[in-house]
Amino acid sequence: MNARLARLVVAAAALVLPGVARAQVNGTIIGSVIDQNGHPLPGVRITARSTTQIGGAKISHSDSEGGFRIPGLAPGVFEVSAQAPRMKQVLQKDIRVGITTPAEVDIMMEVETAVEEVRIVESTPTISTTAANVKETYDLEFLNNIPLDNLPTKVEPFVRLNTPGAGADGDRYRGGETRQNLFMVEGFSMVNQRYTMHSLATIEAQTAAFGAENAESQGAVVNMVTKSGSNRFEFDVSAFYEDNRLAPFQDAADRAASINRLAFNPGFSGPIIKDKLWYYLNIESRFESTAWAPDPAGRMPQLPTETVYIGRGSFKLTWQISPRHKLSSFTLYNRESWADRSDGNYQREVDTTYNTPRMSFFTGLTWEALLTDNVFLRSQVGVQGDQDQYIPQICTSQPDCWDLPPSEQSFPSTIRLGNYEQIQYNKNVGVEVVNTLEWFPRTARFGDHDIKLASRYYVRNETTFQGVPGDQKLIYNGGDFDRRIDYFANDPRYDAEHRGYFIRDATGTLIVSSISDSIRLSRFWSLNPGLGFTVAASHTNAGRGSLSLQGLTPHLSVVWDATHDGRTALRASYAQYLDADAVRISRYALGDQVQRDCQWDAGSQTFSRNCQYQGGANTVTFGLPCGPQGVTPDGQGCAHSLRLPRMYEYTLGVERELVPGLSIGGDFIYRLFTHPFEIVESNRIWNPSGSDLAGGGSYRNGRPEQVQDLETPDSAQRRYVGVTAVARKRAGPFKIQMGYTWSRLQGNVDNASGDNNPFGDIPGRDIYLWGYLHDDRRHDIRGSASYQVNNWLSLGTTYSYSSGAPYSRMYRNQATGKFEDFRAGVGFNPGTNPNDPGDDRELRLPDIQRLNVKVLVNLRPLLGVNLESYMDFLNVLNLRTVTAVTTDEGPNFGLPRSLMSPMLVRIGARYRY
């Protein structure tokens, strides 16, 4: 840890601004107690119990209006009892306490009779009449009974594949980018961390209306809480093996492209001191092997088999210091070793694969205190880090691989040749401090309140060592030389050239503060106002590019229990969210590795024609779209201030519980993303069409170099419109969770390519960039269901359907040598005459559907041992739909690049003691 980061750590530790935690990790039960005539009952003793709650039962009393609140609960299944003199005791069971929305319980008590009895209520409402957030909650026991696509050990792909509103691929939600999500465990941000899914107790994925405490997120907010153990010693071990060669109905090519995985995952938990000190330990080890089918286009050789060894684990220790104070620690560790990686990209030779060793760790400490009956404090500090490398695979067999330059064929299609094209080492360290203060005042005139003050301080340092084997790359056009790119450790335009690693070091700081309130205006109306203030600051080892941006964001939602029975919710919200990735901002100031790109001169037989430089900190500007001088051709200044990208969100929804445990609902979501960060090349002067540089004086500063300008332009934006309908049944032998989403995503800045969008780079093509973007799927279905046939047999299924995503036809740019030009709008083929829009036709990939089936047998009724065995059939229809095609103009345009994976069979077992 460098000195600068050490100072920031001290500052973070000293930051004690009270703080709605940006990530709730505690549950709350709220409700009211009334008599048979509907009158509120004050002074009723409310007791909440659960096997997940360390420290024993939690006790509260109803106020003068009959209301009560029990905060600081561990997520799980609770039962609540209500006791009062001369009233029958009521015991409400199966109350599922989550982490982002309070569980709501309304209790009706009857006058005591001569016969002493306890009235037991078996079911509770499954919807919230106080919160407007659009979310899905995943009960991990329900997940145990359904087939998990992709891997049953990865959280991010599981959430994406099962949550309505997710994008075409990658972790993108409702128009947001992958990096605009918040994935949190125990209230801490997880950045490049790996965690074991079996260690989690609750997963809640919010895709809209997540409030002021998450003001810096424009995608989704996923909260996870790990298991804590209990007063019983428990051992839970699972293992699985999956292999597509076990599946029937496959052709020879599918069997040749074998996919197999072997995993072993034991968990241990129990008390160290009963009701005082609990522990939970989970360990996962896994081996994976992925072979690739022959090139669907029939042009390239067989890709090598990709392998990976993974070992990871988590440990949680929870200490109930006193009835009002709790201390917990949580630690993660992960190591991975990947080999022969090709990403399934057939546009490469075998020798261009790479391997990627990775390591990550996290440790955090949390203190919770119920300071008074209506004031709750939570304070957290965490440290995390991660490292990864990208190494040419041939270095395992050829000692001189570091000096063997890569090459590339650019025509008739792009093909990587010779060697993997980078050597890279990344090292990252982060520190986070989160403070939360909640106050629950109750007033007769202004209703009940949950006032939250929150602060989050996050600082992250990223260091990158970047290079290219042989410090150069050759590019061919057909059989002829086209250009050579040389790479440098420094900037040879200003110093004597040095070859080797280019080192970048950037530190970003993010501060998010918020105040919000959840107001129960009456038993049937809730109002949730909030205000967030976000600061993103950054600095670099280049001594330049320091930034400090900030913004205020309002948040407001209202919820109405229209039927006055706790089973109907009408909700609406308005909010603004910012894109405040401070580390990413700081890295802009450093640029990329300096490179010199020279075209082949046939006359001198050298690479010396039209040489131009790009990269380095000296060719990075901020808010100067007209060039590094900041002056337009008519002498006007163009400098403008950067701002944090802002997203405006509107939601409207309804949900109704039809019968106990079964609910249906729908949500309308509109999002407008404005002023996104754009990396724009601003020094080149283009011809009107953008196909080549203008003749004579092609660079604004007179030097043949590329200048990258960071901008937040007014004209760059995208908008998402979506309607999601859901049905959930969470009680009884048959359970289901299903959602259908209709959506449209339009704009000129895609959400699938980070900040390096085409907008602004080549002005002549900007007119083509507005259109339907990568995640415009229109129709999307995601559903899962399980059926408990009897006490030993369970069946489960998941189904998904997505209409095809758009793609574009890309043409080769004469100046850059890359296929990056448009001759029709995004998502269209320009046809035979690019100048005639009348013959343009839409380009979309095929629709995709996937059906998975699970058969689970519990051997306990037969053997008396809590042992389960199961078989998962993934892609049981064995569909091989095309998922990507070649977009480069030429003879390979439209040919398949990847297909859906074939049918896969997973065999697993789980033993619990």
Secondary structure, DSSP 8 states (H G I E B T S, - for coil): --HHHHHHHHHHHH-------SS--SEEEEEEEE-TTS-B-TT-EEEEE-TT-TTS-EEEE--TTSEEEEEEE-SEEEEEEEE-TTB-EEEEEEEEE-SSS-EEEEEE--B--SS--EEEE-----S-SS---EEEEEEHHHHTTS--SS-TT-HHHHHHHHSTTB-SSSS-BTT--GGG-EEEETTEE-SS----GGGEEEEEEEEE---GGGTT-SS-EEEEEE----SS-EEEEEEEEEEGGGSSS--HHHHHS-EEEEEEEEEEEEEEETTTEEEEEEEEEEEEEE-----TTS-S-----EEEEEEEEEEEEEEEEETTEEEEEEEEEEEEEEEEE-TT--SB-GGG-EEEEEEEEEEEEEEEEEEETTEEEEEEEEEEEEEEEEEEGGGGT-GGGGG---EEE-SSS-EEESS-S-EEEEEEEEEEEEEEEEE--EETTTEEEEEEEEEEEEEEEEEEEEE-GGGEEEEEETTEEEEEEEE-SS-TTTS----S-EEEEEEEEEEEEEEEEEEESSSSEEEEEEEEEEEEEEEETTS---EEEEEEEEEEEEEE-TTSSSSEEEEEEEEEEE---HHHHHHHTT-S--EEEEEEETTTTEEEEEEEEE-SGGGEEES-TT-TT-B-TTS-B--------EEEEEEEEEEEEEETTEEEEEEEEEEEEES--EEEE-SB-B-TTSSSB-SS--BTTSSSB--EEEE--TT-EEEEEEEEEEEEE-SSSEEEEEEEEEEEEEESS-SSSTT--STTTSGGGGGG--EE-TT--SEEEEEEEEEE-SSSEEEEEEEEEE---B---BEE-TTT-SEEE-SS-TTEE--S-TT-GGG-EE-B---EEEEEEEEEEE-HHHHSS-EEEEEEEETTT----EEEE--BSSTTTT-EEEE----EEEEEEEEE-
